């Protein structure tokens, strides 16, 4: 790995930035590998649920793929709970932040808000308002998010299902994460 030799960004040069950009392209290209490694941290983490968090994500993605959703949507389904390890109290925000540069506004909004919509299925058991999602009723992606939870997130806790592998989803992840749509650094990838 090449390195530059400045002590503050204000003292960096155009040559420094040519070096940095070259290194960043390599680093960014390896993003799917880092995300897969992080997703694997969910294996064995049940948190009281009937299946571990990794299998839940894999089941969600499999259901979305079987439902005919496009590659980007399937990757969103796969990663919707990836934030559980580092953002235990705001996991949708973490997942949405990872996905934001690479997905549509609709898919980003869906992942960012999915927990509130999933809450319809259990918040009442916790003394919370199960209809919390209603505050978003007039948002353009309300129906999409409700559908995601109903079809792909809620039913993805099947403990009788044989364990799934990440491997079939790796090519989709590499495809989605190869083309940033929403990043100030998009030109670096070109």
HELIX and SHEET records of a PDB file:
HELIX    1   1 UNK A    9  UNK A   11  5                                   3    
HELIX    2   2 UNK A   14  UNK A   29  1                                  16    
HELIX    3   3 UNK A   31  UNK A   40  1                                  10    
HELIX    4   4 UNK A   53  UNK A   66  1                                  14    
HELIX    5   5 UNK A   71  UNK A   79  1                                   9    
HELIX    6   6 UNK A   82  UNK A   84  5                                   3    
HELIX    7   7 UNK A   91  UNK A  100  1                                  10    
HELIX    8   8 UNK A  105  UNK A  118  1                                  14    
HELIX    9   9 UNK A  119  UNK A  121  5                                   3    
HELIX   10  10 UNK A  123  UNK A  126  5                                   4    
HELIX   11  11 UNK A  132  UNK A  136  5                                   5    
HELIX   12  12 UNK A  142  UNK A  148  1                                   7    
HELIX   13  13 UNK A  149  UNK A  153  3                                   5    
HELIX   14  14 UNK A  167  UNK A  176  1                                  10    
HELIX   15  15 UNK A  186  UNK A  189  1                                   4    
END                                                                             
